Amino acid sequence: MANGIRIGIAGAGLGGVAAAGLLERAGFDVVLYDQAPGFSRLGAGIQFGPNVLKILAQLDGLDKELEAISCLPDYWVSRKWDDGTVMAKIPLNAERPRYGAPYITIHRGDLHQRMLERISPERVRWGHKLIDFSDNGREVTLTFENGAVETVDILIGADGINSCVREKLFGMDEAVYTGWIAHRAIIPGQAAKALGADVNAKWWSDDRHIVCYYLDRDESEFYLVTGEPAEWTSRAGQLPSSREAFREAFKGFHPLVQGYIDATDVVTKWPLKTRQPLPVWHQGRTVLLGDACHPMKPHMAQGAAMAVEDAAVLALSLARLGVSDLNHTFGAYYTARKERATKVQAISNANTWLKQPEDPYWCYGDNVYDLSFG
Ligand code: FAD
């Protein structure tokens, strides 16, 4: 069924790369386009739960490769900002058999690189910024800023929160600044260890938090990422910040947190943006996934996870339902994903996840391969 069907994916972020790898294995002729000139090891951390690792297992055992290099926290610990009181201690790898896969924390660049290695290199086109496309009912013509023009049977918009595919399908509207930024920094693992760091913890005050975890099996890098109210007027996706600004924002926090911040060198700050849920994710021969259709504040550490889950369900629906009635196939994908993605988006935006004791099984225990399509 997949033979000869050419699928173009705009965006080689974590969602687009997952879609490319899974669709390639389902027999589709996939091409992945990204505006970036090439891969770069962007400096930040990411948490991936068992719900995602079950999908990455389909990419020639990528789950095992990641497990070998990642940090594997046994617990998630929520602590009170000033005295460190434990508010919740949630089993992660301590309950691995129940979730069915590991929970990893890793450098985002290392994860991205290993996902890209699971795609045939000739299928990736860097330096291709999509600027327009047209659907004549039989195929989609893609126009790139570099002058290239290509034709595909299906277009997947995996081009992130400022998706040009979404804009062309559903009209232009700006992503909404939530009033919060994230400070991000990586400190040496030795420095964190000397202070007595938790493996994976979130420190909460009433109006801000800081999440801290190791990025690798050797615990050589320790990552700090915050959520805090702040002004943001720039159009930039991130800006340099400073240790002093970081320290000021977390004044009065526990001495351990102060110690982490004192050990920072390069500090950046990112505006946290979101959008209202979309009532539909597809039109004609074009469909969206990930942040292109449901961006969220990052406070549940599930934004990229939802993009990868979307990719898996979209690949399943195309492989099982075929391409002769795309409205039906894409409708089935949307129906399978809408409720879960919207729920995660709402909890993430509310920033309540794991603050108090709760069972995260509905999220981490999920397996998209248990889905059945009509
Ligand atoms: P993106 O990762 O944004 O990728 C989009 C890609 O499209 C980019 O490569 C871009 O270059 C490309 N692109 C854009 N426009 C075009 C165009 N016109 N033509 C061609 N290419 C284009 N999620 C988690 O699961 N776990 C976490 O721990 C986590 N932590 C986070 C911490 C912070 C501070 C933030 C801000 C987010 C975090 N997230 C986390 C969320 C996660 O980063 C996003 O949800 C995820 O990256 C979305 O993936 P995506 O593939 O949909 O989009």
Boltz pocket constraint, residues with backbone or C-beta under 6 A from the ligand:
constraints:
  - pocket:
      binder: B
      contacts: [[A, 10], [A, 11], [A, 12], [A, 13], [A, 14], [A, 15], [A, 16], [A, 33], [A, 34], [A, 35], [A, 36], [A, 45], [A, 46], [A, 47], [A, 48], [A, 128], [A, 129], [A, 130], [A, 131], [A, 158], [A, 159], [A, 160], [A, 161], [A, 162], [A, 163], [A, 164], [A, 182], [A, 184], [A, 225], [A, 226], [A, 270], [A, 271], [A, 289], [A, 290], [A, 291], [A, 292], [A, 296], [A, 298], [A, 301], [A, 302], [A, 303], [A, 304], [A, 305], [A, 306], [A, 307]]
      max_distance: 6.0
